[in-house]
């Protein structure tokens, strides 16, 4: 029996609003420069993940590239076993200071 999902109470910030908020918060960059800086940071993170398999952002946390082997899974509908292909995923581990900010131990 399916349970009812609670309605989402948080409205996500749209991309343009996000860059506008950052630009206003920093005060010395316009919205386009903020967007370029942000996507530059993402590119650096992706390159480091490809090269080293890990990226550490000070006071924010660590991003890891995790490799999953091929595994066998049971298809509940047909009762047959399927093989799921190997894949890479990204794992995030929050830094101590970020956890402390939100009172998470």
Biopython code that builds the backbone (N, CA, C, O; Angstrom):
import numpy as np
from Bio.PDB.StructureBuilder import StructureBuilder

atoms = [
    (1, "UNK", "N", (0.838, -1.171, 0.000)),
    (1, "UNK", "CA", (0.000, 0.000, 0.000)),
    (1, "UNK", "C", (0.889, 1.244, 0.000)),
    (1, "UNK", "O", (1.801, 1.375, 0.817)),
    (2, "UNK", "N", (0.612, 2.123, -0.905)),
    (2, "UNK", "CA", (1.423, 3.334, -1.027)),
    (2, "UNK", "C", (1.026, 4.352, 0.035)),
    (2, "UNK", "O", (-0.150, 4.524, 0.358)),
    (3, "UNK", "N", (2.029, 5.007, 0.557)),
    (3, "UNK", "CA", (1.747, 6.047, 1.539)),
    (3, "UNK", "C", (1.657, 7.390, 0.829)),
    (3, "UNK", "O", (2.256, 7.591, -0.228)),
    (4, "UNK", "N", (0.914, 8.290, 1.415)),
    (4, "UNK", "CA", (0.780, 9.621, 0.825)),
    (4, "UNK", "C", (2.035, 10.419, 1.107)),
    (4, "UNK", "O", (2.561, 10.407, 2.220)),
    (5, "UNK", "N", (2.502, 11.102, 0.097)),
    (5, "UNK", "CA", (3.659, 11.967, 0.271)),
    (5, "UNK", "C", (3.182, 13.311, 0.791)),
    (5, "UNK", "O", (2.138, 13.820, 0.383)),
    (6, "UNK", "N", (3.955, 13.868, 1.686)),
    (6, "UNK", "CA", (3.618, 15.192, 2.167)),
    (6, "UNK", "C", (3.955, 16.206, 1.076)),
    (6, "UNK", "O", (4.960, 16.055, 0.383)),
    (7, "UNK", "N", (3.137, 17.222, 0.920)),
    (7, "UNK", "CA", (3.431, 18.218, -0.122)),
    (7, "UNK", "C", (4.726, 18.952, 0.196)),
    (7, "UNK", "O", (5.068, 19.181, 1.357)),
    (8, "UNK", "N", (5.428, 19.312, -0.858)),
    (8, "UNK", "CA", (6.691, 20.028, -0.695)),
    (8, "UNK", "C", (6.398, 21.427, -0.182)),
    (8, "UNK", "O", (5.639, 22.179, -0.793)),
    (9, "UNK", "N", (7.002, 21.765, 0.935)),
    (9, "UNK", "CA", (6.752, 23.067, 1.543)),
    (9, "UNK", "C", (7.764, 24.119, 1.121)),
    (9, "UNK", "O", (7.569, 25.310, 1.365)),
    (10, "UNK", "N", (8.847, 23.678, 0.485)),
    (10, "UNK", "CA", (9.891, 24.613, 0.114)),
    (10, "UNK", "C", (9.881, 24.805, -1.386)),
    (10, "UNK", "O", (9.928, 23.840, -2.150)),
    (11, "UNK", "N", (9.822, 26.030, -1.792)),
    (11, "UNK", "CA", (9.885, 26.352, -3.220)),
    (11, "UNK", "C", (11.347, 26.602, -3.569)),
    (11, "UNK", "O", (11.978, 27.490, -2.997)),
    (12, "UNK", "N", (11.888, 25.829, -4.500)),
    (12, "UNK", "CA", (13.294, 25.955, -4.855)),
    (12, "UNK", "C", (13.554, 27.281, -5.564)),
    (12, "UNK", "O", (12.698, 27.804, -6.277)),
    (13, "UNK", "N", (14.746, 27.805, -5.352)),
    (13, "UNK", "CA", (15.162, 29.059, -5.976)),
    (13, "UNK", "C", (15.499, 28.781, -7.434)),
    (13, "UNK", "O", (16.234, 27.843, -7.743)),
    (14, "UNK", "N", (14.966, 29.588, -8.311)),
    (14, "UNK", "CA", (15.263, 29.443, -9.735)),
    (14, "UNK", "C", (16.703, 29.893, -10.005)),
    (14, "UNK", "O", (17.294, 30.631, -9.217)),
    (15, "UNK", "N", (17.252, 29.435, -11.133)),
    (15, "UNK", "CA", (18.660, 29.672, -11.442)),
    (15, "UNK", "C", (18.985, 31.163, -11.490)),
    (15, "UNK", "O", (19.972, 31.593, -10.892)),
    (16, "UNK", "N", (18.178, 31.956, -12.187)),
    (16, "UNK", "CA", (18.456, 33.393, -12.283)),
    (16, "UNK", "C", (18.359, 34.073, -10.928)),
    (16, "UNK", "O", (19.145, 34.970, -10.625)),
    (17, "UNK", "N", (17.394, 33.650, -10.108)),
    (17, "UNK", "CA", (17.254, 34.228, -8.770)),
    (17, "UNK", "C", (18.457, 33.885, -7.893)),
    (17, "UNK", "O", (18.915, 34.703, -7.095)),
    (18, "UNK", "N", (18.962, 32.649, -8.058)),
    (18, "UNK", "CA", (20.123, 32.211, -7.288)),
    (18, "UNK", "C", (21.332, 33.100, -7.572)),
    (18, "UNK", "O", (22.005, 33.553, -6.647)),
    (19, "UNK", "N", (21.607, 33.348, -8.857)),
    (19, "UNK", "CA", (22.756, 34.172, -9.208)),
    (19, "UNK", "C", (22.535, 35.629, -8.802)),
    (19, "UNK", "O", (23.496, 36.323, -8.470)),
    (20, "UNK", "N", (21.309, 36.097, -8.822)),
    (20, "UNK", "CA", (21.008, 37.460, -8.391)),
    (20, "UNK", "C", (21.247, 37.595, -6.882)),
    (20, "UNK", "O", (21.801, 38.594, -6.423)),
    (21, "UNK", "N", (20.828, 36.588, -6.122)),
    (21, "UNK", "CA", (21.039, 36.606, -4.669)),
    (21, "UNK", "C", (22.536, 36.614, -4.348)),
    (21, "UNK", "O", (22.985, 37.365, -3.482)),
    (22, "UNK", "N", (23.306, 35.772, -5.052)),
    (22, "UNK", "CA", (24.758, 35.745, -4.825)),
    (22, "UNK", "C", (25.405, 37.080, -5.179)),
    (22, "UNK", "O", (26.241, 37.591, -4.434)),
    (23, "UNK", "N", (25.011, 37.636, -6.319)),
    (23, "UNK", "CA", (25.593, 38.912, -6.744)),
    (23, "UNK", "C", (25.267, 40.015, -5.744)),
    (23, "UNK", "O", (26.127, 40.837, -5.428)),
    (24, "UNK", "N", (24.035, 40.041, -5.244)),
    (24, "UNK", "CA", (23.652, 41.047, -4.249)),
    (24, "UNK", "C", (24.384, 40.837, -2.929)),
    (24, "UNK", "O", (24.757, 41.801, -2.260)),
    (25, "UNK", "N", (24.587, 39.585, -2.558)),
    (25, "UNK", "CA", (25.265, 39.277, -1.300)),
    (25, "UNK", "C", (26.734, 39.687, -1.353)),
    (25, "UNK", "O", (27.256, 40.265, -0.400)),
    (26, "UNK", "N", (27.401, 39.387, -2.472)),
    (26, "UNK", "CA", (28.811, 39.725, -2.605)),
    (26, "UNK", "C", (29.015, 41.214, -2.832)),
    (26, "UNK", "O", (29.951, 41.794, -2.283)),
    (27, "UNK", "N", (28.168, 41.840, -3.623)),
    (27, "UNK", "CA", (28.206, 43.279, -3.795)),
    (27, "UNK", "C", (29.208, 43.818, -4.800)),
    (27, "UNK", "O", (29.038, 44.945, -5.264)),
    (28, "UNK", "N", (30.232, 43.078, -5.155)),
    (28, "UNK", "CA", (31.243, 43.610, -6.069)),
    (28, "UNK", "C", (31.195, 42.954, -7.441)),
    (28, "UNK", "O", (31.989, 43.312, -8.311)),
    (29, "UNK", "N", (30.289, 42.003, -7.662)),
    (29, "UNK", "CA", (30.169, 41.331, -8.946)),
    (29, "UNK", "C", (28.740, 41.482, -9.459)),
    (29, "UNK", "O", (27.778, 41.488, -8.690)),
    (30, "UNK", "N", (28.631, 41.603, -10.779)),
    (30, "UNK", "CA", (27.285, 41.625, -11.341)),
    (30, "UNK", "C", (26.801, 40.179, -11.509)),
    (30, "UNK", "O", (27.545, 39.232, -11.252)),
    (31, "UNK", "N", (25.551, 40.025, -11.944)),
    (31, "UNK", "CA", (24.939, 38.714, -12.030)),
    (31, "UNK", "C", (25.647, 37.809, -13.040)),
    (31, "UNK", "O", (25.807, 36.615, -12.786)),
    (32, "UNK", "N", (26.072, 38.356, -14.176)),
    (32, "UNK", "CA", (26.740, 37.559, -15.197)),
    (32, "UNK", "C", (28.114, 37.090, -14.714)),
    (32, "UNK", "O", (28.497, 35.946, -14.960)),
    (33, "UNK", "N", (28.844, 37.945, -14.042)),
    (33, "UNK", "CA", (30.154, 37.551, -13.505)),
    (33, "UNK", "C", (30.006, 36.484, -12.426)),
    (33, "UNK", "O", (30.821, 35.564, -12.343)),
    (34, "UNK", "N", (28.977, 36.604, -11.608)),
    (34, "UNK", "CA", (28.706, 35.612, -10.580)),
    (34, "UNK", "C", (28.410, 34.266, -11.208)),
    (34, "UNK", "O", (28.889, 33.234, -10.736)),
    (35, "UNK", "N", (27.624, 34.273, -12.271)),
    (35, "UNK", "CA", (27.292, 33.035, -12.967)),
    (35, "UNK", "C", (28.548, 32.407, -13.579)),
    (35, "UNK", "O", (28.736, 31.193, -13.493)),
    (36, "UNK", "N", (29.401, 33.217, -14.191)),
    (36, "UNK", "CA", (30.656, 32.707, -14.768)),
    (36, "UNK", "C", (31.566, 32.127, -13.688)),
    (36, "UNK", "O", (32.181, 31.081, -13.896)),
    (37, "UNK", "N", (31.659, 32.791, -12.546)),
    (37, "UNK", "CA", (32.468, 32.303, -11.435)),
    (37, "UNK", "C", (31.946, 30.962, -10.930)),
    (37, "UNK", "O", (32.722, 30.034, -10.698)),
    (38, "UNK", "N", (30.648, 30.867, -10.763)),
    (38, "UNK", "CA", (30.021, 29.643, -10.257)),
    (38, "UNK", "C", (30.279, 28.463, -11.194)),
    (38, "UNK", "O", (30.684, 27.391, -10.744)),
    (39, "UNK", "N", (30.048, 28.655, -12.487)),
    (39, "UNK", "CA", (30.265, 27.570, -13.439)),
    (39, "UNK", "C", (31.750, 27.246, -13.606)),
    (39, "UNK", "O", (32.103, 26.111, -13.923)),
    (40, "UNK", "N", (32.610, 28.226, -13.398)),
    (40, "UNK", "CA", (34.050, 27.956, -13.386)),
    (40, "UNK", "C", (34.422, 27.065, -12.209)),
    (40, "UNK", "O", (35.236, 26.154, -12.355)),
    (41, "UNK", "N", (33.840, 27.317, -11.057)),
    (41, "UNK", "CA", (34.068, 26.484, -9.878)),
    (41, "UNK", "C", (33.591, 25.057, -10.129)),
    (41, "UNK", "O", (34.269, 24.100, -9.753)),
    (42, "UNK", "N", (32.440, 24.910, -10.757)),
    (42, "UNK", "CA", (31.912, 23.581, -11.074)),
    (42, "UNK", "C", (32.855, 22.854, -12.029)),
    (42, "UNK", "O", (33.106, 21.661, -11.861)),
    (43, "UNK", "N", (33.382, 23.565, -13.035)),
    (43, "UNK", "CA", (34.321, 22.945, -13.977)),
    (43, "UNK", "C", (35.582, 22.466, -13.284)),
    (43, "UNK", "O", (36.070, 21.373, -13.570)),
    (44, "UNK", "N", (36.119, 23.276, -12.370)),
    (44, "UNK", "CA", (37.316, 22.892, -11.615)),
    (44, "UNK", "C", (37.025, 21.657, -10.769)),
    (44, "UNK", "O", (37.848, 20.745, -10.700)),
    (45, "UNK", "N", (35.864, 21.623, -10.128)),
    (45, "UNK", "CA", (35.486, 20.469, -9.317)),
    (45, "UNK", "C", (35.380, 19.206, -10.167)),
    (45, "UNK", "O", (35.855, 18.147, -9.757)),
    (46, "UNK", "N", (34.768, 19.303, -11.337)),
    (46, "UNK", "CA", (34.623, 18.144, -12.223)),
    (46, "UNK", "C", (35.981, 17.642, -12.693)),
    (46, "UNK", "O", (36.215, 16.434, -12.731)),
    (47, "UNK", "N", (36.877, 18.559, -13.051)),
    (47, "UNK", "CA", (38.217, 18.156, -13.494)),
    (47, "UNK", "C", (38.988, 17.466, -12.375)),
    (47, "UNK", "O", (39.670, 16.470, -12.614)),
    (48, "UNK", "N", (38.886, 17.988, -11.162)),
    (48, "UNK", "CA", (39.578, 17.369, -10.030)),
    (48, "UNK", "C", (38.991, 16.002, -9.701)),
    (48, "UNK", "O", (39.723, 15.076, -9.352)),
    (49, "UNK", "N", (37.665, 15.874, -9.812)),
    (49, "UNK", "CA", (37.042, 14.572, -9.578)),
    (49, "UNK", "C", (37.512, 13.549, -10.605)),
    (49, "UNK", "O", (37.741, 12.388, -10.266)),
    (50, "UNK", "N", (37.658, 13.976, -11.871)),
    (50, "UNK", "CA", (38.141, 13.061, -12.898)),
    (50, "UNK", "C", (39.586, 12.658, -12.650)),
    (50, "UNK", "O", (39.943, 11.491, -12.813)),
    (51, "UNK", "N", (40.430, 13.627, -12.252)),
    (51, "UNK", "CA", (41.851, 13.342, -12.068)),
    (51, "UNK", "C", (42.126, 12.566, -10.783)),
    (51, "UNK", "O", (42.793, 11.531, -10.810)),
    (52, "UNK", "N", (41.614, 13.063, -9.663)),
    (52, "UNK", "CA", (41.986, 12.518, -8.357)),
    (52, "UNK", "C", (40.900, 11.683, -7.692)),
    (52, "UNK", "O", (41.195, 10.899, -6.789)),
    (53, "UNK", "N", (39.646, 11.838, -8.122)),
    (53, "UNK", "CA", (38.560, 11.083, -7.507)),
    (53, "UNK", "C", (38.012, 11.721, -6.249)),
    (53, "UNK", "O", (37.146, 11.143, -5.592)),
    (54, "UNK", "N", (38.505, 12.918, -5.896)),
    (54, "UNK", "CA", (38.061, 13.588, -4.675)),
    (54, "UNK", "C", (38.271, 15.089, -4.786)),
    (54, "UNK", "O", (39.258, 15.543, -5.365)),
    (55, "UNK", "N", (37.347, 15.852, -4.234)),
    (55, "UNK", "CA", (37.480, 17.308, -4.160)),
    (55, "UNK", "C", (37.082, 17.728, -2.750)),
    (55, "UNK", "O", (36.054, 17.291, -2.233)),
    (56, "UNK", "N", (37.897, 18.573, -2.133)),
    (56, "UNK", "CA", (37.585, 19.092, -0.801)),
    (56, "UNK", "C", (37.362, 20.595, -0.907)),
    (56, "UNK", "O", (38.232, 21.334, -1.368)),
    (57, "UNK", "N", (36.176, 21.040, -0.472)),
    (57, "UNK", "CA", (35.876, 22.463, -0.383)),
    (57, "UNK", "C", (35.971, 22.847, 1.089)),
    (57, "UNK", "O", (35.190, 22.353, 1.902)),
    (58, "UNK", "N", (36.911, 23.716, 1.447)),
    (58, "UNK", "CA", (37.110, 24.061, 2.854)),
    (58, "UNK", "C", (35.830, 24.557, 3.506)),
    (58, "UNK", "O", (35.106, 25.370, 2.932)),
    (59, "UNK", "N", (35.558, 24.069, 4.697)),
    (59, "UNK", "CA", (34.397, 24.421, 5.522)),
    (59, "UNK", "C", (33.057, 24.007, 4.898)),
    (59, "UNK", "O", (32.004, 24.337, 5.443)),
    (60, "UNK", "N", (33.076, 23.301, 3.780)),
    (60, "UNK", "CA", (31.827, 22.862, 3.143)),
    (60, "UNK", "C", (31.739, 21.344, 3.122)),
    (60, "UNK", "O", (30.725, 20.779, 3.532)),
    (61, "UNK", "N", (32.787, 20.674, 2.649)),
    (61, "UNK", "CA", (32.768, 19.222, 2.650)),
    (61, "UNK", "C", (33.576, 18.627, 1.516)),
    (61, "UNK", "O", (34.252, 19.328, 0.763)),
    (62, "UNK", "N", (33.485, 17.306, 1.418)),
    (62, "UNK", "CA", (34.242, 16.545, 0.428)),
    (62, "UNK", "C", (33.292, 15.872, -0.555)),
    (62, "UNK", "O", (32.218, 15.397, -0.187)),
    (63, "UNK", "N", (33.715, 15.847, -1.808)),
    (63, "UNK", "CA", (33.000, 15.127, -2.846)),
    (63, "UNK", "C", (33.905, 13.990, -3.297)),
    (63, "UNK", "O", (35.080, 14.204, -3.595)),
    (64, "UNK", "N", (33.351, 12.774, -3.345)),
    (64, "UNK", "CA", (34.106, 11.590, -3.747)),
    (64, "UNK", "C", (33.473, 10.967, -4.974)),
    (64, "UNK", "O", (32.254, 10.999, -5.143)),
    (65, "UNK", "N", (34.304, 10.402, -5.826)),
    (65, "UNK", "CA", (33.826, 9.615, -6.949)),
    (65, "UNK", "C", (33.871, 8.153, -6.503)),
    (65, "UNK", "O", (34.939, 7.637, -6.172)),
    (66, "UNK", "N", (32.718, 7.488, -6.492)),
    (66, "UNK", "CA", (32.604, 6.116, -6.014)),
    (66, "UNK", "C", (32.279, 5.210, -7.190)),
    (66, "UNK", "O", (31.383, 5.513, -7.979)),
    (67, "UNK", "N", (32.997, 4.102, -7.314)),
    (67, "UNK", "CA", (32.776, 3.129, -8.378)),
    (67, "UNK", "C", (31.959, 1.963, -7.830)),
    (67, "UNK", "O", (32.306, 1.388, -6.798)),
    (68, "UNK", "N", (30.884, 1.618, -8.516)),
    (68, "UNK", "CA", (30.060, 0.473, -8.145)),
    (68, "UNK", "C", (30.263, -0.637, -9.165)),
    (68, "UNK", "O", (30.191, -0.395, -10.370)),
    (69, "UNK", "N", (30.514, -1.841, -8.696)),
    (69, "UNK", "CA", (30.711, -2.986, -9.573)),
    (69, "UNK", "C", (29.377, -3.409, -10.184)),
    (69, "UNK", "O", (28.308, -2.963, -9.766)),
    (70, "UNK", "N", (29.472, -4.279, -11.181)),
    (70, "UNK", "CA", (28.269, -4.859, -11.750)),
    (70, "UNK", "C", (27.620, -5.722, -10.674)),
    (70, "UNK", "O", (28.310, -6.440, -9.950)),
    (71, "UNK", "N", (26.296, -5.653, -10.569)),
    (71, "UNK", "CA", (25.630, -6.442, -9.549)),
    (71, "UNK", "C", (24.358, -7.069, -10.099)),
    (71, "UNK", "O", (23.842, -6.668, -11.142)),
    (72, "UNK", "N", (23.882, -8.035, -9.388)),
    (72, "UNK", "CA", (22.698, -8.759, -9.801)),
    (72, "UNK", "C", (21.509, -8.250, -8.996)),
    (72, "UNK", "O", (21.611, -8.049, -7.786)),
    (73, "UNK", "N", (20.383, -8.042, -9.671)),
    (73, "UNK", "CA", (19.189, -7.523, -9.025)),
    (73, "UNK", "C", (17.996, -8.362, -9.440)),
    (73, "UNK", "O", (17.939, -8.857, -10.565)),
    (74, "UNK", "N", (17.060, -8.520, -8.547)),
    (74, "UNK", "CA", (15.857, -9.283, -8.829)),
    (74, "UNK", "C", (14.762, -8.347, -9.313)),
    (74, "UNK", "O", (14.410, -7.387, -8.628)),
    (75, "UNK", "N", (14.219, -8.630, -10.504)),
    (75, "UNK", "CA", (13.071, -7.880, -11.012)),
    (75, "UNK", "C", (11.839, -8.454, -10.335)),
    (75, "UNK", "O", (11.497, -9.615, -10.558)),
    (76, "UNK", "N", (11.173, -7.665, -9.517)),
    (76, "UNK", "CA", (10.049, -8.136, -8.719)),
    (76, "UNK", "C", (8.861, -8.525, -9.610)),
    (76, "UNK", "O", (8.135, -9.469, -9.298)),
    (77, "UNK", "N", (8.665, -7.810, -10.699)),
    (77, "UNK", "CA", (7.509, -8.073, -11.562)),
    (77, "UNK", "C", (7.637, -9.401, -12.305)),
    (77, "UNK", "O", (6.671, -10.159, -12.384)),
    (78, "UNK", "N", (8.809, -9.687, -12.846)),
    (78, "UNK", "CA", (8.975, -10.901, -13.643)),
    (78, "UNK", "C", (9.599, -12.052, -12.857)),
    (78, "UNK", "O", (9.498, -13.204, -13.281)),
    (79, "UNK", "N", (10.232, -11.774, -11.742)),
    (79, "UNK", "CA", (10.885, -12.803, -10.956)),
    (79, "UNK", "C", (12.237, -13.213, -11.507)),
    (79, "UNK", "O", (12.833, -14.168, -11.010)),
    (80, "UNK", "N", (12.737, -12.520, -12.519)),
    (80, "UNK", "CA", (14.017, -12.845, -13.139)),
    (80, "UNK", "C", (15.124, -11.970, -12.575)),
    (80, "UNK", "O", (14.895, -10.838, -12.151)),
    (81, "UNK", "N", (16.330, -12.525, -12.582)),
    (81, "UNK", "CA", (17.486, -11.751, -12.160)),
    (81, "UNK", "C", (18.015, -10.947, -13.339)),
    (81, "UNK", "O", (18.065, -11.432, -14.469)),
    (82, "UNK", "N", (18.407, -9.713, -13.057)),
    (82, "UNK", "CA", (18.990, -8.823, -14.067)),
    (82, "UNK", "C", (20.363, -8.394, -13.580)),
    (82, "UNK", "O", (20.616, -8.336, -12.377)),
    (83, "UNK", "N", (21.232, -8.101, -14.507)),
    (83, "UNK", "CA", (22.544, -7.577, -14.144)),
    (83, "UNK", "C", (22.555, -6.071, -14.375)),
    (83, "UNK", "O", (22.298, -5.599, -15.482)),
    (84, "UNK", "N", (22.852, -5.333, -13.329)),
    (84, "UNK", "CA", (22.975, -3.880, -13.432)),
    (84, "UNK", "C", (24.412, -3.556, -13.807)),
    (84, "UNK", "O", (25.340, -4.108, -13.217)),
    (85, "UNK", "N", (24.611, -2.674, -14.774)),
    (85, "UNK", "CA", (25.978, -2.389, -15.232)),
    (85, "UNK", "C", (26.772, -1.615, -14.182)),
    (85, "UNK", "O", (26.188, -0.965, -13.315)),
    (86, "UNK", "N", (28.106, -1.684, -14.259)),
    (86, "UNK", "CA", (28.920, -0.881, -13.342)),
    (86, "UNK", "C", (28.716, 0.602, -13.619)),
    (86, "UNK", "O", (28.463, 1.006, -14.754)),
    (87, "UNK", "N", (28.829, 1.412, -12.559)),
    (87, "UNK", "CA", (28.622, 2.847, -12.741)),
    (87, "UNK", "C", (29.408, 3.637, -11.703)),
    (87, "UNK", "O", (29.881, 3.093, -10.704)),
    (88, "UNK", "N", (29.533, 4.921, -11.964)),
    (88, "UNK", "CA", (30.186, 5.846, -11.045)),
    (88, "UNK", "C", (29.114, 6.746, -10.439)),
    (88, "UNK", "O", (28.182, 7.166, -11.125)),
    (89, "UNK", "N", (29.252, 7.034, -9.162)),
    (89, "UNK", "CA", (28.371, 7.985, -8.493)),
    (89, "UNK", "C", (29.228, 8.961, -7.690)),
    (89, "UNK", "O", (30.413, 8.723, -7.456)),
    (90, "UNK", "N", (28.616, 10.045, -7.280)),
    (90, "UNK", "CA", (29.314, 11.053, -6.476)),
    (90, "UNK", "C", (28.736, 11.023, -5.069)),
    (90, "UNK", "O", (27.521, 11.085, -4.881)),
    (91, "UNK", "N", (29.616, 10.929, -4.094)),
    (91, "UNK", "CA", (29.225, 10.926, -2.694)),
    (91, "UNK", "C", (29.685, 12.237, -2.067)),
    (91, "UNK", "O", (30.771, 12.730, -2.370)),
    (92, "UNK", "N", (28.854, 12.798, -1.192)),
    (92, "UNK", "CA", (29.184, 14.046, -0.511)),
    (92, "UNK", "C", (29.248, 13.782, 0.987)),
    (92, "UNK", "O", (28.366, 13.141, 1.557)),
    (93, "UNK", "N", (30.294, 14.281, 1.606)),
    (93, "UNK", "CA", (30.467, 14.180, 3.046)),
    (93, "UNK", "C", (30.631, 15.591, 3.592)),
    (93, "UNK", "O", (31.619, 16.264, 3.298)),
    (94, "UNK", "N", (29.667, 16.036, 4.383)),
    (94, "UNK", "CA", (29.686, 17.404, 4.905)),
    (94, "UNK", "C", (30.824, 17.592, 5.899)),
    (94, "UNK", "O", (31.168, 16.674, 6.644)),
    (95, "UNK", "N", (31.406, 18.789, 5.905)),
    (95, "UNK", "CA", (32.489, 19.134, 6.814)),
    (95, "UNK", "C", (31.946, 19.336, 8.229)),
    (95, "UNK", "O", (30.762, 19.608, 8.428)),
    (96, "UNK", "N", (32.834, 19.196, 9.192)),
    (96, "UNK", "CA", (32.457, 19.350, 10.591)),
    (96, "UNK", "C", (31.842, 20.725, 10.875)),
    (96, "UNK", "O", (30.855, 20.828, 11.605)),
    (97, "UNK", "N", (32.425, 21.775, 10.299)),
    (97, "UNK", "CA", (31.920, 23.125, 10.568)),
    (97, "UNK", "C", (30.519, 23.326, 10.013)),
    (97, "UNK", "O", (29.706, 24.021, 10.622)),
    (98, "UNK", "N", (30.224, 22.723, 8.858)),
    (98, "UNK", "CA", (28.889, 22.817, 8.283)),
    (98, "UNK", "C", (27.887, 22.056, 9.154)),
    (98, "UNK", "O", (26.774, 22.526, 9.391)),
    (99, "UNK", "N", (28.289, 20.893, 9.619)),
    (99, "UNK", "CA", (27.415, 20.123, 10.505)),
    (99, "UNK", "C", (27.177, 20.874, 11.807)),
    (99, "UNK", "O", (26.064, 20.887, 12.332)),
    (100, "UNK", "N", (28.229, 21.497, 12.325)),
    (100, "UNK", "CA", (28.103, 22.254, 13.580)),
    (100, "UNK", "C", (27.163, 23.446, 13.403)),
    (100, "UNK", "O", (26.418, 23.789, 14.321)),
    (101, "UNK", "N", (27.192, 24.073, 12.237)),
    (101, "UNK", "CA", (26.319, 25.210, 11.957)),
    (101, "UNK", "C", (24.847, 24.806, 12.045)),
    (101, "UNK", "O", (24.007, 25.577, 12.510)),
    (102, "UNK", "N", (24.548, 23.578, 11.588)),
    (102, "UNK", "CA", (23.171, 23.092, 11.618)),
    (102, "UNK", "C", (22.891, 22.190, 12.806)),
    (102, "UNK", "O", (21.851, 21.533, 12.854)),
    (103, "UNK", "N", (23.822, 22.149, 13.781)),
    (103, "UNK", "CA", (23.698, 21.336, 14.989)),
    (103, "UNK", "C", (23.506, 19.854, 14.683)),
    (103, "UNK", "O", (22.681, 19.181, 15.301)),
    (104, "UNK", "N", (24.282, 19.359, 13.717)),
    (104, "UNK", "CA", (24.260, 17.941, 13.371)),
    (104, "UNK", "C", (25.597, 17.360, 13.829)),
    (104, "UNK", "O", (26.655, 17.891, 13.494)),
    (105, "UNK", "N", (25.548, 16.295, 14.577)),
    (105, "UNK", "CA", (26.806, 15.691, 15.052)),
    (105, "UNK", "C", (27.209, 14.526, 14.219)),
    (105, "UNK", "O", (28.240, 13.907, 14.482)),
]
sb = StructureBuilder()
sb.init_structure("model")
sb.init_model(0)
sb.init_chain("A")
sb.init_seg("    ")
for serial, (resi, resn, name, xyz) in enumerate(atoms, 1):
    if name == "N":
        sb.init_residue(resn, " ", resi, " ")
    sb.init_atom(name, np.array(xyz, "f"), 0.0, 1.0, " ", f" {name:<3s}", serial, name[0])
structure = sb.get_structure()
